[in-house]
């Protein structure tokens, strides 16, 4: 009887595709969940893009309108330079945060500070908020705003990522109840470099503590003339870039509520117009940024980016949340429409990239002449210091190797 039971059990296991030997072998290679999680983390680390996180802290007291104007007109120039930063073959994931401080209309109990936008890749939102900034008199507390930025932003935990604070103002660095030097020391403990930009005379910035703050946080101390008109840099390619920027807008498939779709479309158009009217060349710089899919990303609002980044599944998007062009269509038709827009966008981006390279060659001499005219402006100061600090983290900038070889 026992022999018969064993035979029946063996037959049952064989029918299930299992043998006594397989059962024993299956138990041996089984890995504990902790090991599998660790392997998954390693895979994520390999695929993760290097990060550049930039927090801009602007003094918006009454005398700082010139600084704000420079920030508005040169944002896209700074973004385009940061987009060139690579670690190995991987392009960087750029996010920007924006604070204002020192305006009397802000809450005094909170240090006259406002977090306008936390770290985000939504660069249109950053641009929009810069153009919305106004100034009036107040108290400028550098230590307090540095402390806020250090503690409340979602900074990367990786020591390999580039984490930067730029604080700009024209009053003594030491004002306020929060010790600015301690705030700088706490920032660098978290791997966040603090760069100080004094809007005024170099010696005055040194004497009022701005240089010491940067030194404590492994950053750069810079003095700029915030009222200096940024040198107008225009090129023959600017007109064509403006047209391509407009064509690029037509490739966006905004999704969400009707109000949200309309809002995002209007925001994109508005920032095009603001940049174009802000300063010569600013519109072209924005077009170049929009043409770079690594930095100008709209995955929370645009189906092309969202599907590329696997943030949504098209079949799960409600029909009423789609643009009219594909509402009521079959899933296959919807996918075909989005794919067509993706290809169209890719072609336009390639054209923008080519024109950008031509434009860059054209304006090299103009940039050199501008640099020889004296005090730095916000864009040149930020770009120079970012390059220096990125190099320490083993980032390289596109075209850097070629430039070095040509110099040799």
C-alpha positions in Angstrom: 0.0 0.0 0.0 2.8 2.4 0.9 4.6 1.6 -2.3 1.4 2.4 -4.3 1.0 5.7 -2.5 4.5 6.8 -3.3 4.0 5.8 -6.9 0.8 7.9 -7.1 2.5 10.9 -5.5 5.4 10.7 -7.9 3.0 10.5 -10.8 1.1 13.6 -9.5 4.3 15.6 -9.1 5.5 14.5 -12.6 2.2 15.8 -14.1 2.8 19.2 -12.4 6.3 19.3 -13.9 8.0 18.7 -10.6 10.4 16.0 -9.5 11.9 15.2 -6.1 15.3 16.5 -7.4 13.8 19.7 -8.7 12.1 20.4 -5.4 15.4 20.0 -3.5 17.3 22.2 -6.1 14.6 24.9 -6.0 15.2 25.5 -2.4 19.0 26.0 -2.7 19.2 29.0 -5.1 16.3 30.9 -3.6 17.6 34.3 -2.5 16.2 36.2 0.4 14.1 39.3 -0.4 16.8 41.6 1.1 19.3 40.4 -1.6 16.9 40.9 -4.4 16.1 44.5 -3.1 19.8 45.2 -2.9 20.3 44.1 -6.5 17.4 46.2 -7.6 18.9 49.2 -5.9 22.2 48.6 -7.7 20.4 48.4 -11.1 18.5 51.6 -10.3 21.8 53.3 -9.4 23.3 52.3 -12.7 20.4 53.6 -14.7 19.9 56.8 -12.7 21.0 60.0 -14.4 23.4 62.3 -12.6 21.6 65.3 -11.0 22.2 69.0 -11.1 20.1 70.8 -8.5 20.1 74.5 -8.5 18.4 76.8 -5.9 18.3 80.5 -6.8 17.8 82.8 -3.8 17.1 86.4 -5.0 17.0 89.6 -2.9 13.8 91.3 -4.0 14.1 94.4 -1.9 13.6 97.8 -3.5 17.1 98.3 -5.0 17.3 94.9 -6.8 15.2 95.3 -9.9 18.3 95.1 -12.0 19.2 91.7 -10.6 15.7 90.4 -11.3 15.9 91.7 -14.9 19.2 89.8 -15.4 17.7 86.6 -13.9 14.7 86.9 -16.3 16.7 87.5 -19.4 19.5 85.1 -18.8 17.7 82.1 -17.3 17.7 80.2 -20.6 21.4 80.9 -21.2 22.2 79.4 -17.8 20.0 76.4 -18.5 21.6 75.8 -21.9 25.1 75.8 -20.3 24.0 73.4 -17.6 22.5 71.1 -20.2 26.0 70.6 -21.6 27.1 68.9 -18.3 27.7 65.2 -18.6 29.1 62.5 -16.3 30.5 59.8 -18.6 28.0 59.5 -21.4 25.0 60.3 -19.2 23.3 63.7 -19.6 22.3 65.4 -16.4 18.9 65.7 -14.9 18.4 69.4 -14.2 16.0 70.8 -11.6 15.7 74.4 -10.4 14.2 76.0 -7.3 13.4 79.7 -6.7 13.3 81.8 -3.6 12.8 85.5 -3.0 13.8 87.2 0.2 14.1 90.8 1.7 10.8 92.2 0.5 8.7 94.0 3.2 5.4 92.5 1.9 6.6 89.1 2.8 6.0 87.5 6.3 8.5 89.1 8.7 8.0 86.3 11.3 9.3 83.9 8.6 12.3 86.1 7.7 10.8 87.9 4.8 11.3 84.8 2.7 9.1 83.0 0.2 9.7 79.7 -1.5 8.3 80.4 -4.9 9.0 77.1 -6.6 10.6 74.0 -5.1 13.1 71.9 -7.1 11.4 71.2 -10.4 12.1 70.4 -14.1 9.2 72.6 -15.1 11.3 75.4 -16.4 8.4 77.3 -17.9 7.1 77.7 -14.4 10.4 79.1 -13.2 10.5 81.6 -16.0 6.9 82.6 -15.4 7.6 83.3 -11.7 10.7 85.3 -12.5 8.7 87.6 -14.7 6.1 88.0 -12.0 8.6 89.1 -9.4 8.3 92.7 -8.0 10.5 94.6 -5.5 10.0 96.8 -2.5 11.9 97.7 0.7 12.6 95.2 3.4 15.1 93.3 5.5 17.5 90.9 3.8 18.5 87.9 5.9 20.9 85.7 3.9 21.5 83.2 6.7 17.8 82.6 7.1 17.1 82.0 3.4 20.1 79.7 3.1 18.9 77.7 6.1 15.4 77.4 4.6 16.7 76.3 1.2 19.1 73.7 2.9 16.4 72.2 5.1 13.2 72.2 3.1 14.2 71.4 -0.5 14.3 67.7 -1.7 18.0 67.5 -2.2 19.6 64.4 -3.6 21.3 62.1 -1.1 24.0 61.1 -3.5 27.5 62.6 -3.0 28.1 62.4 -6.7 25.3 64.8 -7.7 25.9 68.5 -8.0 23.8 70.5 -5.5 24.1 74.3 -5.6 22.7 77.3 -3.9 23.2 80.8 -5.4 22.2 83.6 -3.0 22.3 87.1 -4.4 21.9 90.5 -2.7 23.5 93.8 -1.8 23.2 94.2 2.0 25.6 92.9 4.6 25.6 89.0 4.6 25.4 88.9 8.4 22.0 90.5 8.9 19.2 88.6 10.7 18.8 86.2 13.7 20.1 83.1 11.8 23.9 82.9 11.8 24.7 82.8 8.0 28.1 81.2 8.6 26.6 78.4 10.5 23.9 78.0 7.8 26.7 77.7 5.2 28.5 75.1 7.2 25.3 73.1 7.6 24.7 73.2 3.9 28.1 71.9 3.0 27.7 69.0 5.5 24.9 67.9 3.3 27.0 68.3 0.2 25.3 71.5 -0.9 27.7 74.2 -2.2 26.7 77.8 -1.4 27.8 80.4 -3.8 27.4 84.1 -2.9 26.7 86.9 -5.4 27.2 90.4 -4.0 25.5 93.0 -6.2 28.0 95.8 -5.9 31.7 96.6 -5.3 34.0 93.6 -4.8 35.7 95.0 -1.7 32.4 95.9 -0.1 31.2 92.3 -0.6 34.3 91.0 1.1 34.0 93.5 4.0 30.3 92.7 4.6 30.8 88.9 4.8 29.8 87.5 1.4 33.2 86.1 0.6 33.5 84.3 4.0 30.1 82.6 3.5 31.1 81.1 0.2 34.5 80.0 1.6 32.7 78.1 4.4 30.5 76.2 2.0 33.2 75.4 -0.6 31.5 77.9 -3.0 32.5 80.8 -5.2 32.2 84.5 -4.1 31.2 86.7 -7.0 30.5 90.4 -7.3 28.4 91.7 -10.2 26.9 94.9 -11.3 23.2 94.2 -11.1 22.3 97.4 -13.0 24.6 96.7 -15.9 22.8 96.1 -19.1 23.5 92.5 -20.3 25.4 92.7 -23.6 23.0 92.1 -26.5 24.1 89.0 -28.4 22.1 88.3 -31.6 23.0 86.1 -34.5 21.7 85.3 -38.0 20.1 82.1 -36.7 17.8 83.8 -34.2 14.9 84.4 -36.6 14.8 80.8 -37.7 15.1 79.6 -34.1 12.0 81.7 -33.2 10.0 80.0 -36.0 11.1 76.5 -35.0 10.3 77.3 -31.4 6.7 78.1 -32.5 6.5 75.0 -34.6 7.7 72.9 -31.6 4.7 74.1 -29.6 2.4 72.4 -32.2 3.9 69.0 -31.3 2.7 69.1 -27.7 -0.3 66.9 -26.8 -1.4 68.3 -23.5 -3.6 66.1 -21.4 -5.7 66.6 -18.2 -8.7 68.7 -17.6 -9.7 71.2 -20.2 -8.6 74.0 -17.9 -5.2 72.4 -17.3 -4.6 71.8 -21.0 -5.5 75.4 -21.8 -3.4 76.7 -19.0 -0.2 74.8 -20.1 -0.6 75.8 -23.7 -1.0 79.4 -22.7 2.0 79.2 -20.3 4.3 77.9 -23.0 3.2 80.6 -25.5 3.5 83.3 -22.8 7.1 82.4 -21.9 8.0 82.4 -25.6 6.8 86.0 -25.9 8.3 87.2 -22.6 11.7 85.8 -23.5 11.6 87.3 -27.0 10.7 90.7 -25.6 13.0 90.7 -22.6 16.4 91.1 -24.4 18.0 90.5 -27.7 19.0 86.8 -27.9 16.9 85.7 -25.0 14.2 84.3 -27.3 16.8 82.3 -29.2 18.3 80.9 -25.9 14.8 79.8 -24.9 14.3 78.1 -28.3 17.6 76.2 -27.8 16.5 75.1 -24.3 13.1 73.9 -25.7 15.0 72.0 -28.4 16.9 70.0 -25.8 14.7 67.1 -24.6 17.0 66.4 -21.7 16.2 69.7 -20.0 12.8 70.9 -21.4 10.5 68.1 -20.2 6.8 68.2 -19.6 5.9 64.7 -18.7 3.3 65.8 -16.2 1.3 67.6 -18.9 2.3 66.3 -22.4 1.6 62.8 -23.6 4.7 62.6 -25.8 7.0 63.1 -22.9 4.7 61.2 -20.5 4.7 58.1 -22.6 8.5 58.4 -23.3 9.1 58.5 -19.5 6.5 55.8 -18.8 4.5 58.1 -16.5 1.1 57.2 -18.0 -0.5 54.5 -20.1 -2.5 56.0 -23.0 -5.3 53.5 -22.5 -5.8 54.7 -18.9 -6.2 58.4 -19.8 -9.8 59.4 -19.8 -11.2 60.5 -23.1 -12.4 63.8 -21.7 -8.8 64.5 -20.6 -7.5 64.2 -24.2 -7.2 67.0 -26.8 -10.1 67.2 -29.2 -8.0 65.9 -32.1 -7.9 62.4 -30.6 -11.0 62.3 -28.4 -13.3 59.4 -29.3 -10.6 57.7 -31.4 -9.6 54.1 -31.1 -6.5 53.3 -29.0 -4.5 52.5 -32.1 -5.5 55.9 -33.6 -4.5 57.7 -30.4 -1.1 56.0 -30.3 -0.5 56.8 -34.0 -1.3 60.5 -33.4 1.1 60.7 -30.4 3.8 58.9 -32.3 3.4 61.3 -35.2 3.9 64.3 -32.9 6.9 62.6 -31.3 8.6 62.2 -34.7 7.7 65.7 -35.7 9.2 67.1 -32.5 12.3 65.1 -32.9 12.9 66.5 -36.4 12.4 70.1 -35.2 14.7 69.5 -32.2 17.4 68.3 -34.6 17.1 71.4 -36.6 17.3 73.5 -33.5 20.4 71.7 -32.3 22.1 72.3 -35.7 21.2 76.0 -35.7 22.4 76.2 -32.1 25.8 74.9 -33.0 26.1 77.4 -35.8 24.9 80.2 -33.5 27.4 79.3 -30.8 30.3 79.6 -33.2 29.0 83.0 -34.3 28.8 84.5 -30.8 32.0 83.2 -29.3 33.8 86.4 -30.2 30.9 88.6 -28.9 31.1 86.8 -25.5 34.8 87.3 -25.2 34.4 91.1 -25.9 31.5 91.3 -23.3 33.7 89.6 -20.7 36.4 92.2 -21.3 34.1 95.1 -20.5 34.5 94.8 -16.7 32.1 93.5 -14.0 30.4 90.2 -14.5 26.6 89.8 -15.0 24.5 87.1 -13.3 24.7 84.6 -16.2 28.5 84.8 -16.7 29.0 84.5 -13.0 26.8 81.5 -12.5 28.1 79.7 -15.6 31.8 80.2 -14.7 31.3 79.0 -11.1 29.1 76.0 -12.1 31.7 74.8 -14.5 34.4 75.0 -11.8 32.3 73.1 -9.2 31.0 70.6 -11.7 34.6 69.7 -12.7 35.3 68.8 -9.0 32.4 66.3 -9.2 33.9 64.8 -12.4 31.3 66.4 -14.8 32.4 67.3 -18.2 30.9 69.9 -20.6 30.0 69.2 -24.2 32.7 70.5 -26.4 35.2 70.8 -23.5 37.5 68.0 -24.7 37.6 69.4 -28.2 38.5 72.9 -26.9 41.3 71.5 -24.8 42.7 69.5 -27.8 42.6 72.6 -30.0 44.5 74.6 -27.4 47.2 72.0 -27.3 
